[in-house]
Amino acid sequence: MRRNILLSVLLIGFLLLAALFWPSPRASAADIRTGDHVIVAADEIIDDDLVISANLIEINGTITGDLIATGSQIVVRGAVGGSAALAAQSIDVAGQIDGSLYAAGYAMRLLDGAAVGRNLFFGGFSLLTHPQSTVERAAHVTGSQMTHNGTIGGDLNVSLGGLDVNGVVGGNLTGRTGPSGTAAPQMPFAMPGLPAVTMLAPGLRVAPEAQIGGEIVAREVVPTPAPTTGFLGLPIWLLNRIGETIGLLLTALVIIAMAPRFIPAVSDALRRQPLPSLGWGLLVYLVLFPIGLIGGLILVVLLAIAVNLVTFGRYTAAILGLSASFWVFALFLFLFFVYMVAWLVVGHLIGRGLLSRLGGSTPGRGMQFLYVFVGVILFQLLRAVPILSFFLAFIVGTLALGALFVAWLERRRAIAAGKTTLPSV
């Protein structure tokens, strides 16, 4: 259930980005505001889209276009003529949103007087709808819990731990919740300054006064124990190790066939400079990768905002999709190296140390694969020990990352040295 919740929240995040940069039919740039406390006064009318980033955001006036807001606390008491994309720890909506509401956060409340003209999408910990709140069409909610006391005109689709339905659902009640029969959990963490959240017990509860216009299709999902045996009655952990080993060896075959010098070059760099490789690897793993991950995402957003302002939203979606694809591809390459290629590099070093007498001075592709094969098999045997598995993976990934950087530095120095001596030849 937690994995499904996490994936759903990530989906909501991408929906927020899509809502943020989707080209508007109006050829105009958005009104962008930042600060610690941003207020749209009750008598203020913004005849445009509004983008806000602040700690505390209060919308008391009227926005004729779309609203995009990110912060710690967001309160919407006014009117939004388009759709709203909100991301914050605490979200309170007591006004009118003519379009759809996309929201992600710790806790959101649709207070009395709140009216969403189209659909509601929420991903987070807790959602509470008050009796005089309205969602004209469907509501899609994912997270930990929801208490519904208001009115939803269409379907209510959920993926939650606990759900209490006391209000009106005009369509079907679909989705799934956690299994009932257990007490409400304790508050996971304290959040000073945020509205109090009443913890719900897992399960689906439909009160007698609730009105469901369609069918109740939602079901409680009871976690099933993970199987301990699989193909041919072998233990699951052994099948996982066999599958990982086959995958690593197939990857080694492809790399050795297409770039036979890559694995030996990185392995040699690790053999010659183990301590610098460890140091560079720790720097990349613990510092540069997180900075690059967050910085890359920020660059994607800033580039999309810049294109949105310059082209009036004409090519924003295309630029956002292209830059986000590059970001995802770079992340894939990093993870592919850490979780696949790193084992081949360090495995090659181990296998070469054990079989170096068989390979001669310039071992061919077959001997290179044999080195990798021996090292991978030894590593898989060590990873069968639960305590060693995590630490071994971290050490292997760190050493290989550092060795890759060291090999790159050595290559640059060699090229530079060749260029400097070239004129005298």
SULSUL-V212961 format. One record per backbone hydrogen bond with DSSP energy under -1.0 kcal/mol. CO is the residue of the C=O (numbers start at 0). NH is the residue of the N-H. E is the energy in kcal/mol with one decimal. If there is no record, write none. Layout:
# SULSUL-V212961
co = (CO	CO)
nh = (NH	NH)
e = (E	E)
This chain:
# SULSUL-V212961
co = (0	1	2	3	4	5	6	7	8	9	10	11	12	13	14	15	16	17	25	30	32	35	37	39	40	43	45	45	47	48	49	50	51	52	54	54	55	56	57	58	58	60	61	62	64	65	66	67	68	69	71	72	73	74	75	75	77	78	79	81	82	83	84	85	86	88	89	90	91	92	94	95	96	98	99	100	101	102	103	104	105	106	107	108	109	110	113	114	115	117	118	119	120	121	122	124	125	126	127	128	129	131	132	133	134	136	137	138	139	140	141	143	143	144	145	146	147	147	149	150	151	153	154	155	156	157	158	160	160	161	162	163	164	166	167	168	170	171	172	172	173	174	175	176	190	202	204	206	210	214	218	227	229	230	233	234	235	236	237	238	239	240	241	242	243	244	245	246	247	248	249	250	251	252	253	254	258	260	261	262	263	264	265	266	267	268	272	273	274	275	276	277	278	279	280	281	282	282	283	286	287	288	289	290	291	292	293	294	295	296	297	298	299	300	301	302	303	304	305	306	307	310	314	315	316	317	318	319	320	321	322	323	324	325	326	327	328	329	330	331	332	333	334	335	335	336	339	340	341	342	343	344	345	346	347	348	349	350	354	363	364	365	366	367	368	369	370	371	372	373	374	375	376	377	378	381	384	387	388	389	390	391	392	393	394	395	396	397	398	399	400	401	402	403	404	405	406	407	408	409	410	411	412	413	414	415	416	421)
nh = (4	5	6	7	8	9	10	11	12	13	14	15	16	17	18	19	20	21	27	50	52	55	57	59	43	61	47	63	64	30	67	32	69	34	71	72	37	74	39	76	77	78	45	80	81	49	84	51	86	53	89	56	91	58	93	94	95	62	97	98	66	101	68	103	70	106	73	108	75	110	114	79	116	117	83	120	85	122	87	124	125	90	127	92	129	113	133	96	135	136	100	139	102	141	104	144	107	146	109	148	132	112	150	115	152	153	119	156	121	158	123	160	161	126	163	128	165	166	167	134	169	170	138	173	140	175	142	177	202	145	204	147	206	210	151	212	213	155	216	217	157	218	159	220	193	162	164	209	168	172	176	235	232	233	229	238	239	240	241	242	243	244	245	246	247	248	249	250	251	252	253	254	255	256	257	258	261	264	265	266	267	268	269	270	271	272	276	277	278	279	280	281	282	283	284	285	286	287	288	290	291	292	293	294	295	296	297	298	299	300	301	302	303	304	305	306	307	308	309	310	312	313	318	319	320	321	322	323	324	325	326	327	328	329	330	331	332	333	334	335	336	337	338	339	340	341	343	344	345	346	347	348	349	350	351	352	353	354	357	367	368	369	370	371	372	373	374	375	376	377	378	379	380	381	382	384	388	391	392	393	394	395	396	397	398	399	400	401	402	403	404	405	406	407	408	409	410	411	412	413	414	415	416	417	418	419	420	424)
e = (-2.3	-2.5	-2.4	-2.2	-2.6	-2.2	-1.9	-2.3	-2.1	-2.1	-2.1	-2.3	-2.0	-2.6	-2.8	-2.2	-2.2	-1.2	-1.8	-3.3	-1.8	-2.4	-2.4	-2.4	-1.6	-2.6	-1.6	-2.8	-1.5	-3.1	-2.8	-3.0	-1.9	-1.3	-1.7	-2.3	-2.3	-2.5	-2.8	-3.5	-2.1	-2.0	-3.1	-4.0	-2.3	-2.9	-3.0	-2.8	-2.0	-1.9	-2.2	-2.6	-2.7	-3.2	-3.7	-1.2	-1.7	-2.7	-3.0	-2.7	-2.5	-3.3	-2.5	-1.8	-2.0	-2.3	-2.5	-2.6	-2.8	-2.3	-2.3	-2.8	-3.8	-1.9	-2.5	-3.0	-3.2	-1.7	-1.8	-1.1	-2.1	-2.3	-2.3	-2.6	-3.2	-2.3	-2.3	-3.3	-2.9	-2.2	-2.6	-3.0	-2.8	-2.1	-1.6	-2.0	-2.2	-2.5	-2.7	-1.2	-1.8	-1.9	-2.1	-2.7	-3.6	-2.7	-2.2	-2.9	-2.5	-1.6	-1.9	-1.7	-2.0	-1.3	-2.4	-2.3	-3.4	-1.3	-3.0	-2.4	-3.6	-2.5	-2.5	-2.5	-2.7	-1.9	-2.2	-1.4	-2.6	-1.5	-2.4	-3.0	-2.7	-2.4	-2.1	-3.7	-2.6	-2.7	-2.7	-2.2	-1.9	-1.6	-2.1	-2.9	-1.7	-2.6	-2.9	-1.4	-3.2	-2.8	-1.9	-2.1	-2.1	-2.0	-2.8	-2.2	-2.6	-1.9	-2.5	-2.7	-2.5	-2.5	-2.5	-2.4	-2.6	-2.4	-2.4	-2.1	-2.4	-2.2	-1.9	-2.5	-2.9	-2.0	-2.2	-3.4	-1.5	-1.9	-2.2	-2.6	-2.7	-1.9	-2.0	-2.1	-2.5	-2.3	-1.8	-2.2	-2.6	-3.0	-2.4	-2.3	-2.1	-2.6	-3.1	-2.7	-1.7	-2.5	-2.9	-2.1	-3.1	-2.8	-2.5	-3.3	-2.6	-1.6	-2.4	-2.6	-2.2	-2.1	-3.1	-2.8	-2.1	-2.4	-2.8	-2.6	-2.4	-2.3	-2.5	-2.8	-1.1	-1.2	-2.5	-2.8	-2.3	-2.3	-2.8	-2.4	-1.7	-1.8	-2.1	-2.5	-2.5	-2.5	-2.1	-2.4	-2.3	-2.1	-2.5	-2.8	-2.2	-2.5	-2.8	-1.5	-1.6	-3.1	-1.1	-2.3	-2.4	-2.1	-2.2	-1.7	-2.3	-3.0	-2.4	-1.8	-1.5	-2.3	-1.8	-2.3	-2.4	-1.9	-2.4	-2.2	-3.0	-2.5	-2.3	-3.0	-2.3	-2.1	-2.3	-2.5	-1.9	-2.0	-2.5	-1.6	-1.4	-3.0	-2.1	-2.3	-2.5	-2.8	-2.4	-2.4	-2.8	-2.4	-2.2	-2.4	-2.7	-2.4	-1.9	-2.6	-2.9	-1.9	-2.4	-2.7	-2.1	-2.2	-2.4	-2.5	-2.4	-2.6	-2.9	-2.3	-2.2	-2.1	-1.7	-1.2)
